[in-house]
Amino acid sequence: QLTAVAADVQIISSLEALAAGANAWPLSCCNEAPDGSFLAIRTDGQVLAWGGLACSESFRKELTDFCEIRATVGAFAVLRPDGSVCTWGKAGYGADRSKVKPLLEADVCAIYATSKSFAALKRDGSVVSWGGPRFENFGGDSSRVQEQLQEVREIKATHSAFAALKADGSVVCWGNSCEGGDCSRVAEQLKDVRQLCAAQRAFCALRADGSTVSWGVVAEGGGSYMVQEQLHSVVELSASSSAFSALRSDGQVVSWGDFLAGGRTCEEATGVVKVVGNDCAFAGLRHNGSVVTWGDAKGGGDSIAISAELIDIKEIRPFFQCFVALRKDHSAILWGRGKAPQIFRDVVSVAVTKFGVAALNCDGSVQGSDDEWQGVLFDTVKDQLNEQVLDLHVTAGAFAAVKVDGQVITWGGPRYGGDSTSVRDMLDPEGTNQLA
């Protein structure tokens, strides 16, 4: 999602592009992504890029505007306002679109991604897919079901498969058959579907009557046999990397899949109004503002030590193997990561990478920490973050802070986009229009 801030600056990181493209399991993929990047588009049309997946100079000259950016773990796809798509990155991860290029020159309205392939949804409801290794199907080859890919409304993705929800409530799948790309076992049940949800190697569908249907790797959420009788009156689905949770209309939550990733139903999960999952655990927000968690204890599944602080919560955000709860009094509580909980006072938001934490304070300053990371450390830039910061964004291993005047400050691993010195002279507030 693009976040508008002052000075017409917009920012989205490669990790955020990955999350938007998959609509699922992206937090798990941070461990698979070896690098990350940021883009900056100046008002004069010049494109700047830095980080391990920075695009080439020739590509930057072609890219002058965009309305959507999506990513696999090794490539980017950009949707332009005219409905065309361009790509860059590693050929085997979706950057090579040569076989479908004529189909991507107009009328594309959305892009989705598995870990190594892309799928484009066109305005007429048809789908174009491409990418992936030469002898493996990560969703880039949809020829087996191409005739069925009509009147598609939405697409979700696992690590290596796509599932398309059609206007009539039916579902079409393709990609790795072991990870959700083959739904023939449950095809007769996939009718009147209202929501699709994806874990890393399994899908789950919510039907109009409140029942659910799951397929993919059974041990990772693809089989809900043990709890099937409890899966009724479901109103919303959520996923961790290898488990699902179903929120029922009575406020109870039913979970299944990998026990180490939250796949065991928590008896305390009652009165819940919202459930979110990270890589290995779930957190439920109750109607009274309290929080219940389950799953891997070190990854955020155990919040007993800070239960007294988890009151008046308005939102819970998942990051990798931790959670951040935002309170109504502008406090934020971070737990998980195998570390002691942290409490931040008077903050707007908290962002987490694999190597550190940063909090945006209400006064526009930033407080941060580094976990023995040998990149561009927070201490080296903190004097520039004492005021007028409006937004924080992250890749898997770097931060970017956008200030009121459009200035961008980065820190973290150089290959993740934390070192922007190569474009610092050109990355000035007067010339910058958008950041990605």
PyMOL commands that set and color helices and strands:
alter all, ss='L'
color gray80, all
select helices_A, chain A and resi 6-8+14-22+26-29+57-62+91-93+98-104+143-148+177-179+184-189+218-220+225-230+259-261+297-301+304-306+378-380+382-385+414-416+421-423
alter helices_A, ss='H'
color red, helices_A
select strands_A, chain A and resi 3-4+10-11+37-42+47-51+68-71+75-79+85-89+108-113+117-122+127-131+152-157+161-166+171-175+193-198+202-207+212-216+234-239+243-248+253-257+272-277+281-286+291-295+313-319+322-327+332-336+339-344+347-352+356-361+366-370+389-394+398-403+408-412+432-435
alter strands_A, ss='S'
color yellow, strands_A
deselect
rebuild
show_as cartoon
